[in-house]
């Protein structure tokens, strides 16, 4: 009887110690393992001092609704700088209140993506910046010449363009609008606590956040969401494991390749806790739901509440510092 009592007592101690470790110990995160999947944001990707005049012009253009046909829609209307580069809408209203079919992704850290737009049809932020201006649903300007003429008639832009492109005899051209806006967008980097952690600060993340990171890795989320912006560097089919219902053919509309049907650029997860709603069509309202759906359709896993809570805690570390 005494042997049984000792055995049961020992077993109970072992169980309690295991529970205590699960709740109180930091989940093991190997630095070399982390480096396989992630890298910190660079301090900058443009020389701010050398390109000061260009960036100044780009910011002015980014905020200016006069780039739209009715002087009401600016880049900032759909990509608000005071709201993590988004407008919080499933799809954005254009100059005449009509809406497109896709969610407006954040401009924060966008310059580090492999391409721009959900379908990757623009190679960089400079090219992307020019698309919405002529889009009939978005900013609605009729043609490139009309845009240039409109800006050229504004005295302030005469000086700003001359300063931004000092080596050009005729700095007013449509391409330079994209060059300037793109230069400004290259300054929109949002370093976070996770970057501190990646650079060696072991106290930058809490135990719950580390547990979420561990689950994020072990579940396979890092297959798509990796690299410097935790995504934005590959294309994946939505509904990789289980079919996902959407009429949007994604990258197929650009390439016309059958394998690109329902394929989209993987979104960055930086600032993801502040950029709802989610997915290419903005149909998912909450991050909890987005985590569950991605686990199901991309990984074939049923995400329980603990998984969702811990992963969401980790994703919170990707929010840029104030």
ABEGO torsion letter per residue (X at the ends): XAAAAAAAAAAAAAAAAAAAAAAABBBBBBAAAAAAABBBBBABABBAAAAAAAAAAAAAAAABAAABAAGABBAAAABBAAAGGBAGBABBBBAAGBBBABBBBBABGAAABABBEAAGABABAAAAAAAAAABAABAGBABAAAAAAAAAABAAAAAAAAAABAABABABBAAAAAAAAAAAAAABBBBBAAAAAAAGBAAABBAAAAAAAAAAAAAGAAAABBEAAGEGABBBBBGAABBBBBABAEAAAAAGBAAABGBBBBBBABGAAAAOBBEAAGABABAAAAAAAAAAAAAGBBBBAAAAAAAAAAAAAABBBX
